Amino acid sequence: MSLSDIQDRIAKAEAIAGRTAGSVKLIAVSKVQPDARVRAVLDEGHRCFGENRVQEAAGKWPDFRKNFDGIDLHLIGPLQTNKARQAMELAQAIHTLDRPKLAKTLARLAQEMGHCPDLFIQVNTGEEEQKAGVLPRDADEFIAECRGLDLPVKGLMCIPPVDEAPSLHFALLAKIAARNDLTGLSMGMSGDFEQAIALGATHVRVGSAIFGERVSQ
């Protein structure tokens, strides 16, 4: 598999779903990938990437930005409040807004810094105890709370349980987004992004299918 293969599959899935060509953004998940692999994808012209950890992103992307214009960095892993400022300095989007304390911290920093990345609220659609995210029944209230803080909430994000049909979770996320007038849906990964596109995904997160298996640290 390669970047062009994934781009072709996304284009085909858009067409089958009757979506506008280019309406789905491919986030190339570069966490724990060697710099050489990331550079190869940058050399191919791709600019939208996803990182899980602020610390890793900080060690990688400032140097890449010196050599490549237009990098669009998305943070897709759990965010600690003490890393929020650094995250806001590095990223164009944060996909894991999941609790009031983090929302208040981001709002305070946005006032202080004069800008804020695009935000996606993570919804724990499977209601899994070990997973981050607001519960579906609490999502409407949390979305309203974030909007009340003047945060730029663009959409919702989910990671379906590994042992359940992902399409059920994508449909639930789309339903919550629609009733809250949110257009962004960050859902779908290497194994299920075509299903996600069929159900309205605007951002898909694909790593190993582009870069190869992760290198253990």
C-alpha positions in Angstrom: 0.0 0.0 0.0 1.2 3.6 -0.6 0.0 7.2 -0.3 -1.3 7.1 -3.9 -3.2 3.9 -3.3 -5.0 5.3 -0.3 -5.8 8.6 -2.2 -7.3 6.5 -5.0 -9.4 4.5 -2.6 -10.6 7.7 -0.9 -11.6 9.2 -4.3 -13.4 6.0 -5.2 -15.3 5.9 -1.9 -16.2 9.6 -2.3 -17.6 8.8 -5.8 -19.6 5.8 -4.6 -21.1 7.8 -1.7 -22.0 10.7 -4.0 -19.6 13.0 -2.1 -17.8 15.9 -3.7 -14.4 14.9 -5.0 -11.8 16.1 -2.5 -14.2 16.6 0.3 -12.5 14.0 2.6 -9.2 15.1 4.1 -6.6 12.4 4.5 -4.6 12.7 7.8 -1.4 10.6 7.4 -0.8 9.3 10.9 3.0 9.7 11.3 3.3 8.8 15.0 6.4 6.7 15.9 7.4 6.6 12.2 11.0 7.3 11.3 11.7 10.7 9.9 12.8 9.2 6.6 9.4 7.7 6.0 7.6 11.0 6.9 10.0 12.9 4.6 9.2 10.5 1.7 5.5 11.3 2.1 6.2 15.0 2.3 8.3 14.7 -0.9 5.2 13.2 -2.6 3.4 16.5 -1.9 1.2 15.4 1.0 0.9 18.0 3.8 -1.8 16.8 6.3 -0.4 14.7 9.2 -1.5 13.3 12.5 0.5 12.9 15.7 -0.6 11.3 19.0 1.8 12.9 21.4 2.7 16.5 21.8 6.2 15.7 22.8 6.9 13.6 19.7 5.3 16.2 17.5 7.4 19.0 19.0 10.6 17.0 18.2 9.6 16.4 14.6 7.5 19.0 13.0 9.4 22.4 13.6 12.3 21.0 11.5 10.1 19.7 8.8 8.3 23.1 8.6 11.6 24.7 7.8 11.8 22.7 4.6 8.2 22.1 3.6 5.5 24.8 3.3 1.8 24.3 4.2 2.1 21.6 6.7 -1.3 20.9 8.4 -0.7 19.1 11.7 -3.5 17.4 13.6 -3.2 16.1 17.1 -5.2 12.9 17.4 -4.1 11.5 20.8 -5.1 12.2 24.4 -4.2 15.8 25.4 -3.1 16.6 29.0 -4.0 20.1 30.1 -0.3 20.9 30.9 0.6 20.2 27.3 -2.3 22.3 25.9 -0.2 25.5 25.2 2.4 23.5 23.3 -0.3 21.7 21.4 -1.9 25.0 20.4 1.5 26.3 19.2 2.2 23.2 17.1 -1.1 22.1 15.6 -3.7 23.4 13.2 -6.3 21.0 14.7 -6.9 19.0 17.9 -9.2 16.0 17.6 -9.4 15.0 21.3 -11.3 17.7 23.2 -13.0 15.4 25.8 -13.6 17.1 29.1 -14.6 20.5 30.7 -11.2 21.1 32.3 -9.4 20.8 28.9 -12.1 23.0 27.3 -11.6 25.7 29.9 -7.8 25.5 29.5 -8.0 25.8 25.7 -10.4 28.8 26.0 -8.1 30.6 28.5 -5.1 30.0 26.3 -6.9 31.1 23.1 -7.7 34.4 24.7 -4.1 34.8 25.8 -2.5 33.7 22.5 -5.1 35.2 20.2 -5.7 32.1 18.2 -7.0 28.5 18.6 -6.6 25.4 16.4 -9.7 23.8 15.0 -11.3 21.6 17.6 -13.0 18.2 17.4 -14.8 16.8 20.4 -14.0 13.1 21.0 -17.1 11.0 21.6 -16.7 7.6 23.3 -19.4 6.0 21.1 -18.7 2.5 22.5 -18.9 3.8 26.1 -15.6 2.0 26.8 -14.3 2.6 30.3 -10.6 2.6 29.2 -11.2 5.0 26.4 -11.3 8.8 26.5 -14.2 10.8 25.1 -17.5 12.3 26.2 -20.3 9.8 26.4 -23.0 10.1 23.7 -25.7 11.1 26.2 -23.5 13.9 27.4 -22.3 15.1 24.0 -25.0 17.8 23.3 -24.4 19.5 26.6 -20.6 19.4 26.2 -20.8 20.8 22.7 -22.9 23.7 24.1 -20.5 24.3 26.9 -17.6 24.5 24.5 -19.5 26.9 22.2 -20.2 29.0 25.3 -16.5 29.3 25.8 -16.1 30.6 22.2 -14.1 27.6 21.2 -13.9 26.8 17.4 -15.6 23.4 17.5 -15.6 22.1 14.0 -16.8 18.6 14.5 -16.7 15.3 16.3 -14.2 12.4 16.5 -14.6 8.7 17.5 -12.6 5.5 17.7 -15.0 2.6 17.5 -14.5 -0.5 19.7 -12.3 -3.1 18.0 -14.9 -5.9 18.3 -17.9 -4.0 17.0 -19.1 -3.0 13.5 -17.5 0.4 13.0 -20.4 1.6 10.8 -22.8 1.7 13.8 -20.4 4.1 15.6 -19.9 6.2 12.5 -23.6 6.5 12.1 -24.1 7.5 15.8 -21.3 10.2 15.5 -22.9 11.6 12.3 -26.3 11.7 14.1 -24.9 13.7 17.1 -23.0 16.1 14.7 -26.1 16.7 12.6 -28.4 17.6 15.5 -25.7 20.1 16.7 -25.1 21.6 13.3 -21.5 20.4 13.2 -20.0 19.5 9.7 -16.7 17.9 10.7 -16.5 14.1 11.3 -13.1 12.7 12.1 -13.7 9.0 11.8 -12.3 6.0 9.9 -8.8 4.5 10.0 -6.8 2.1 7.8 -9.2 -0.8 8.0 -12.5 1.0 7.8 -12.2 4.4 6.2 -14.3 3.6 3.2 -17.2 2.8 5.5 -16.6 6.1 7.3 -16.7 8.0 4.1 -20.0 6.4 3.1 -21.4 7.7 6.4 -20.1 11.2 6.1 -16.5 11.3 7.3 -14.7 14.6 6.5 -11.3 13.5 8.0 -9.9 9.9 7.9 -6.8 8.9 9.9 -4.6 6.4 8.1 -1.1 5.4 9.3 0.3 2.0 8.6 -1.3 1.6 5.2 0.7 4.6 4.1 3.9 4.3 6.1 4.2 0.6 6.8 4.1 -0.9 10.2 5.1 1.3 13.1 8.6 1.1 14.4 8.6 0.1 18.0 10.4 2.4 20.4 
